[in-house]
Amino acid sequence: MLKPLLNLPAFDPAANPLGPVLDDFMKSMSGLSLPPAELARLQAEYLTNAAEIWNQQLERVQPEGKAKAAPIGDRRFAGQEWLANPASAYTAQMYLLNARTLLQMAESVQGDPKTRGRIRFAVQQWMDAASPSNFLAFNPEALKKAVDTKGESIAQGMRLLLEDVQKGHVSQTDESVFEVGRNVAVTPGSVVFENAFFQLIEYTPTTAKVHERPMLFVPPCINKFYILDLQPDNSVIRHTVDQGHRTFVVSWRNPDDGLKAATWDDYIEHGVIEAIRTVQAISGVQRYNMLGFCIGGTLIATALAVLAARGEQPAHSLTLLTSLLDFADTGVLDLFVDEASVQLRELTLGPKAPTGPALLKGQELATTFSFLRPNDLVWNYVVGNYLKGEAPPPFDLLYWNGDSTNLPGPMYCWYLRNTYLENKLKVPGATTVCGEKVDLGSIKAPAYIYGSREDHIVPWTGAYASTQVLKGDKRFVLGASGHIAGVINPPAKGKRSYWTNAKLPAKAADWFAGATEHPGSWWTDWSSWLRGMGGKLQPAPKTLGNRQFKPIEPAPGRYVKAKA
């Protein structure tokens, strides 16, 4: 059934350097099929359900009809206006039936797993975009508000739309409320070092004594570091400082054209390794505690492996938060990565691009991540902002989410090929970084590895795989919720839960089967573990930095304030 639609002409390899790869892709697509028996079953089931929906609505509109409208069961259609209007209720229920049927068809397609996954993803994206709630003419809530406000809601929606067109993205929060350094990223400290790649922030101690071993945070360069320092009551950084740890944090520079040719090696040598050496010089401690979040965990683990190859072991302990070292299980992101897509990036952004290296724009990254959860992060705001004319409320996390960051093309291309595509980083000696063969197993430091159970960016099973890559003592903890909300879960809130299991079997499912659930935040478990790694207490330093590395400017510094 699908062959006539997909049996397109092969690409000409002589005309297109991606030809062989794309030709293979099209051949795999042309081999897709939908079993006739399954198609017949779905058709029969669809007709039965469609007739039932029609009859239910018909009973409602009959003069003697006493049928009550049943809840539609989807929060997009939860408003009473959808139930009160039979036509709207019918439209919503038929849309949901169409969506279910198309997704069942996508699930039934016979083909290789990756291609089938792409079809499922594409169908889901299409159906989410086609929801009647997204269109003014079909949305009874938006229409009622337009009538009640005498059209003002539509006028306000148009104003919000024009503002977002100028910004280049759909607003998810009232961005005017927040300012980095004023009401987000406000933990006191100073920038004590900077180069072309990052600023190093040292935070002011809040305790009379601090542990002898400091703490270095390496956040993701794909986002800004202040996700770890949103507000005082949900700041991982502030919590760490309050626990008596002398805390340093890398604030990555938002790359401009001056850094568009930077490589993965540059980020390791001039980024992470430079930060490690600077903390050593300021604190006078050669081995201390380190943390990496998301791609920051991949960066710091790579840097430690490079240093291990040079005979150095600067990490006394290593904490990895929602990070990947083994990229065999990358969830939905795997659908975007294959040889053709990576070659395309290399030919347009990488060092061999015809026009030279280029930046991967932060807005492109932000849009990609938003469309991994389109109903929550895109269409919800299209309906609220533009159809109803309701400006989104202020929310610090969503302000951070919209504060995007560029990436140098060569660095990004290396990362894509060697991790997501070829998964070589976990293989001892398979990659060379900064002139050294990388062996993550050579890192001699106990590790605290955290994953979030509902993480759609770093599946917790992928985070768990790090337990099989690192060779030292390890502790794995699983937190509830997603990639960000699971990490940013302060104990004072008393929310969510986490799971622990001292045993680390090869399979993540076996670990979870023997795990124990605990109420509250994983922060308390990590704080207890990290306290044992901090060493003895000593008087907190009275000044930040030292004679060689003097404070440059107050935290959070100017690098984090640069817009993409």
LOFIPA-125671 format. One line per 8 residues: number of its first residue (from 0); their letters; for each residue x, y, z of C-alpha. Coordinates in steps of 0.1 Angstrom, whole numbers, plus 5000, padded with zeros to 4 digits. Each point is the difference from the previous one (the first is absolute). Example, Ala and Ser with C-alpha at 12.3 -4.5 7.8 and 13.67 -1.06 7.14 Angstrom:
2
0) AS) 5123,4955,5078  5014,5034,4993
***
This chain:
564
0) MLKPLLNL) 5000,5000,5000  5028,5024,5008  5023,4991,4971  4984,5022,4973  5003,5030,5023  5036,4993,5010  5015,4985,4969  5018,5032,4990
8) PAFDPAAN) 5030,5002,4976  5034,4993,5015  5023,5029,5006  5029,5004,4976  5033,4995,5019  5019,5020,4974  4977,5030,5005  4997,4997,5038
16) PLGPVLDD) 5027,4989,5025  4973,4987,5022  4985,4980,4972  5010,4965,5011  4988,5006,5035  4967,5015,4990  4995,4973,4973  5003,4974,5027
24) FMKSMSGL) 4975,5019,5022  4975,5002,4971  5003,4963,4993  4993,4992,5037  4969,5023,4998  4988,4983,4968  5001,4966,5018  4974,5011,5025
32) SLPPAELA) 4966,4983,5000  4969,4997,5020  4986,4964,5004  4966,4998,4982  4984,4981,5029  5010,5027,5025  4988,5028,4977  4966,4983,4997
40) RLQAEYLT) 4998,4996,5037  5008,5037,5006  4975,5011,4973  4972,4979,5016  5008,5013,5034  5001,5036,4988  4966,4997,4983  4985,4985,5032
48) NAAEIWNQ) 5014,5027,5022  4990,5028,4976  4964,4988,4999  4999,4998,5038  5013,5036,5003  4974,5012,4974  4971,4982,5017  5010,5015,5034
56) QLERVQPE) 5000,5035,4986  4967,4993,4981  4983,4990,5033  5011,5033,5016  4984,5022,4973  4967,4981,4998  4971,5019,5017  4993,4971,5023
64) GKAKAAPI) 5036,4991,5004  5012,4996,5036  5036,4989,4993  5026,5019,5020  5033,5011,4985  5028,4977,5012  5034,5015,5008  5022,5000,4969
72) GDRRFAGQ) 5030,4988,5020  5027,5023,4986  5010,5032,5017  5000,5019,4968  4962,4996,5000  4994,5001,5037  4982,5034,5000  4962,4999,5004
80) EWLANPAS) 4996,5018,4967  5011,4968,4982  4973,4979,5017  4973,5026,4998  5001,5002,4962  4992,4967,4983  5018,5010,4968  5032,5008,5020
88) AYTAQMYL) 4997,4968,5020  4996,4980,4968  5029,5017,4983  5023,4994,5030  4990,4963,5003  5004,4993,4963  5034,5017,5001  5011,4978,5028
96) LNARTLLQ) 4987,4969,4982  5019,5010,4969  5031,5006,5020  4997,4966,5017  4994,4982,4967  5029,5017,4982  5024,4992,5029  4988,4964,5000
104) MAESVQGD) 5007,4999,4963  5035,5014,5006  5006,4974,5027  4990,4972,4976  5023,5010,4971  5025,4973,4993  5036,5012,4997  5032,5006,5019
112) PKTRGRIR) 4995,5014,5035  5016,5034,4993  4979,5007,4969  4968,4989,5018  5009,5023,5029  5004,5029,4976  4966,4993,4986  4984,4999,5034
120) FAVQQWMD) 5017,5033,5009  4989,5017,4968  4964,4988,5004  4999,5012,5036  5014,5034,4990  4974,5003,4972  4971,4990,5022  5011,5024,5028
128) AASPSNFL) 5002,5029,4975  4966,4991,4985  4981,5000,5033  4967,5021,4997  5010,5018,5032  5028,5017,4980  4976,5018,4976  4978,5029,5010
136) AFNPEALK) 4971,4988,4978  4998,4967,5018  5009,5010,5036  4968,5009,5019  5020,5013,5030  5018,5026,4979  4968,5009,4981  4981,5006,5032
144) KAVDTKGE) 5028,5021,5014  5000,5021,4968  4962,5006,5003  5003,5008,5038  5028,5025,4994  4984,5015,4969  5030,4989,4979  5027,5013,5024
152) SIAQGMRL) 5014,4965,5006  5006,4997,4962  5017,5034,4998  5022,4991,5030  5008,4967,4984  5012,5017,4969  5021,5024,5020  5016,4970,5018
160) LLEDVQKG) 5005,4983,4967  5018,5030,4985  5022,5003,5030  5010,4963,4997  5007,5004,4963  5025,5028,5009  5015,4978,5027  5002,4970,4977
168) HVSQTDES) 4983,4975,5023  4968,4992,5018  5000,5016,5035  4996,4975,5028  5002,5025,5028  5000,5037,5007  5037,5006,4991  4998,5037,5012
176) VFEVGRNV) 4997,4988,5036  5034,4984,5002  5036,5013,4998  5031,4978,5004  5018,5012,5031  4970,5019,5014  4974,4973,5008  5015,4969,4984
184) AVTPGSVV) 5036,4989,5005  5003,5020,5032  5022,4979,5022  5029,5023,5011  5034,4994,4986  5027,5013,4976  5014,4992,4966  5037,4990,5008
192) FENAFFQL) 5011,4989,4966  4990,5004,4964  5012,4990,4965  4984,4998,4966  4979,4970,5010  4988,5005,5035  5000,5020,5032  5007,4983,5033
200) IEYTPTTA) 4978,5011,5029  5009,4995,5036  4970,5003,5024  5002,5018,5034  4999,4975,5029  4969,5001,5022  5015,4979,5028  5028,5008,5024
208) KVHERPML) 5019,4969,4989  5002,4982,4967  5012,4966,4990  5037,4998,4990  4992,4987,4965  4981,5025,4978  4973,4992,4975  5001,5007,4963
216) FVPPCINK) 4967,5001,4979  5002,4995,4962  4965,5008,4987  4989,4993,4964  5014,5024,4973  4968,4994,4981  4981,5021,5026  5009,5027,5026
224) FYILDLQP) 5013,4990,5034  4974,5018,5020  4975,4971,4997  5021,4989,5031  4994,5034,5016  4965,5012,4991  4987,5012,5034  5016,4998,5035
232) DNSVIRHT) 4974,4973,5011  5006,4977,4970  5036,5006,4992  5023,4970,4999  5029,5024,5002  4987,5018,5031  4992,4966,5016  5036,4988,4994
240) VDQGHRTF) 5014,5032,5015  4977,4997,5030  5013,4964,5006  5035,5014,5006  5016,4994,4966  5022,5026,4984  4983,5001,4967  5012,5009,4965
248) VVSWRNPD) 4979,5001,4969  5009,5002,4963  4979,5026,4981  5004,4992,4963  5003,5029,4976  4971,5003,4975  5020,4995,4968  5000,5026,4973
256) DGLKAATW) 5018,5000,4966  5033,5003,5018  4996,4964,5014  4982,4984,4970  5031,4979,4992  5004,4986,5035  5003,4963,5004  4991,4974,5026
264) DDYIEHGV) 5038,4999,5008  4998,5038,5007  4971,4995,5024  5019,4973,5018  5035,5016,5001  4991,5037,5003  4967,4994,5018  4998,4972,5025
272) IEAIRTVQ) 5037,4993,5005  5007,5037,5004  4973,5002,5026  5013,4970,5019  5035,5015,5001  4988,5034,5011  4981,4986,5029  5031,4980,5010
280) AISGVQRY) 5020,5033,4999  4975,5020,5020  4992,4973,5026  5034,4984,5003  4983,4966,4998  5010,4977,4972  4972,4974,5003  4965,5012,5007
288) NMLGFCIG) 4963,4994,4992  4985,5006,4966  4965,5000,4985  4987,4999,4964  4964,5007,4989  4987,4986,4967  5026,5006,4973  5021,5015,5027
296) GTLIATAL) 5003,4965,5014  5013,4987,4967  5025,5029,4998  5014,4996,5035  5003,4962,4996  5018,5005,4967  5024,5025,5016  5007,4977,5030
304) AVLAARGE) 5008,4972,4976  5024,5023,4980  5017,5009,5033  5001,4964,5010  5019,4992,4968  5025,5028,5011  5004,4983,5034  4977,5024,5019
312) QPAHSLTL) 4970,4991,5022  4986,5034,5012  4965,4987,5009  4995,4988,5036  4964,4993,4991  4978,5004,4969  4963,5008,4999  4981,4995,4967
320) LTSLLDFA) 4965,5015,4998  4979,4988,4970  5031,4994,4980  5009,4975,4972  5033,4982,4997  4985,4970,4982  4978,5012,4971  4983,4967,4992
328) DTGVLDLF) 4967,5012,5015  4993,5036,4991  4962,4998,4998  4982,5022,4975  5031,5020,4991  5013,4969,4982  4974,5005,4973  5018,5032,4989
336) VDEASVQL) 5034,4984,4996  5012,4979,4971  5029,5001,4976  4982,5023,4976  4990,5025,5026  5035,5001,5016  5016,5004,4966  4976,5028,4992
344) RELTLGPK) 5010,5018,5032  5037,4994,4992  4996,5014,4965  4982,5031,5012  5015,5008,5035  5032,4980,5003  5036,5008,4992  4996,4987,4964
352) APTGPALL) 4969,5020,4992  5005,5018,4966  4995,5034,5016  5019,4991,5031  4989,4991,5036  4967,5015,5012  4980,5003,5032  4971,4978,5009
360) KGQELATT) 4975,5026,5010  4986,4998,5035  4964,5006,4988  5003,4969,4978  5010,4979,5030  4973,5015,5022  4973,4994,4973  5011,4963,4996
368) FSFLRPND) 4998,4994,5038  4966,5017,5002  4985,4978,4972  5010,4969,5020  4970,5010,5022  4980,5021,4976  4967,5001,5018  5016,5012,5032
376) LVWNYVVG) 5027,5023,4986  4985,5013,4967  4963,4996,4993  4990,5007,5035  5015,5035,4996  4987,5005,4965  4964,4995,5013  5005,5020,5032
384) NYLKGEAP) 5020,5029,4985  4985,5004,4966  4965,4985,5000  4990,5012,5035  5023,5030,5003  5013,4989,5034  5036,5010,5006  5018,4970,5017
392) PPFDLLYW) 5007,5004,5037  5036,5005,5013  5019,4967,5006  5037,5000,5006  5006,4966,4985  4983,5009,4967  5019,5033,4999  5032,4980,5002
400) NGDSTNLP) 4987,4975,4974  4996,5029,4975  5034,5015,5007  5017,4980,4973  5037,4994,4993  5019,4995,4967  5025,4972,4994  5031,5000,4978
408) GPMYCWYL) 4994,4978,4970  5032,4979,5001  4995,4993,5037  4964,4990,4995  5008,4978,4970  5027,4981,5019  4975,4995,5028  4973,4987,4977
416) RNTYLENK) 5022,4975,4981  5021,4986,5029  4972,4997,5025  4964,4998,4987  5009,4985,4966  5030,4977,5006  4999,4997,5038  5038,4999,5001
424) LKVPGATT) 5007,5020,5032  4992,4970,5022  5025,4978,4982  5035,5001,5014  5024,5016,4975  4974,5004,4973  5002,5038,5000  5029,5025,5003
432) VCGEKVDL) 4994,5032,5018  5027,5027,5006  5026,4975,4986  4991,4973,5025  4981,4967,4997  4968,5002,5020  4993,4972,5026  4972,5010,5023
440) GSIKAPAY) 5008,4969,5021  5033,5016,5009  4983,5026,5023  5008,4990,5035  4973,5018,5020  4968,4988,5017  4970,5011,4981  4965,5011,5009
448) IYGSREDH) 4978,4995,4969  4965,5015,4999  4972,4994,4974  4964,5013,4998  4973,4975,4995  4980,5020,4974  5029,5016,4982  4993,5002,4963
456) IVPWTGAY) 5035,5015,4992  5022,4976,5020  4980,4969,5007  5007,4987,5035  5010,4967,4985  5027,5018,4980  5012,5018,5031  5001,4967,5018
464) ASTQVLKG) 5023,4986,4973  5028,5022,5014  5002,4976,5029  5014,4974,4976  5025,5024,4984  5017,5015,5031  5021,4975,5020  5002,5016,5035
472) DKRFVLGA) 4975,4999,5029  4966,5011,4987  4966,5010,5014  4970,5003,4977  4969,5020,5011  4968,5004,4980  4978,5030,5005  4964,5006,4990
480) SGHIAGVI) 4989,5024,4972  5020,5012,4970  5033,5014,4988  4998,5033,5018  4972,4997,5026  5015,4968,5013  5034,5016,5006  4986,5033,5014
488) NPPAKGKR) 4981,4985,5029  5010,5017,5033  4992,4980,5032  4981,5029,5016  4972,4995,4973  4993,4965,5012  4992,4989,4964  5005,4969,4980
496) SYWTNAKL) 5022,4970,5010  5031,4981,4991  5012,4964,4998  5032,4984,5013  5016,4965,4996  5035,4993,5012  5004,4972,4974  5008,5009,4964
504) PAKAADWF) 4990,4972,4976  5008,5003,4963  4964,5007,4991  4982,5032,5012  4967,4981,5003  5016,4975,5024  5013,5030,5021  4965,5015,5002
512) AGATEHPG) 4984,4967,5009  5021,4999,5032  4999,5038,5007  4983,5016,5030  4980,5032,4996  5005,5029,5025  4977,5030,5003  5014,5035,4993
520) SWWTDWSS) 5031,5013,4983  5031,4981,4989  5020,5030,5011  5001,4987,5036  5015,4967,4988  5026,5018,4979  5009,5024,5028  5007,4971,5023
528) WLRGMGGK) 5022,4983,4974  5018,5032,4991  5006,5009,5037  5022,4968,5002  5020,5012,4971  5007,5035,5012  5027,4993,5025  5005,5018,5033
536) LQPAPKTL) 4985,5034,5008  5021,5031,5000  4994,5038,5003  4982,5014,4969  5022,5023,4979  4995,5037,5007  5005,5010,4964  4992,4984,4967
544) GNRQFKPI) 5027,4989,4976  5036,5006,5010  5029,5023,4991  5004,4984,4965  4963,4998,4993  4983,5032,5013  4963,5006,4997  4991,5015,4966
552) EPAPGRYV) 4963,5008,5005  4971,4989,5022  4981,4968,4992  4984,4990,4978  5023,5018,4977  4995,5015,4965  5004,4968,4980  4967,4985,5011
560) KAKA) 4982,5033,4991  5010,4998,4964  4971,4991,4977  5002,4975,4972
***
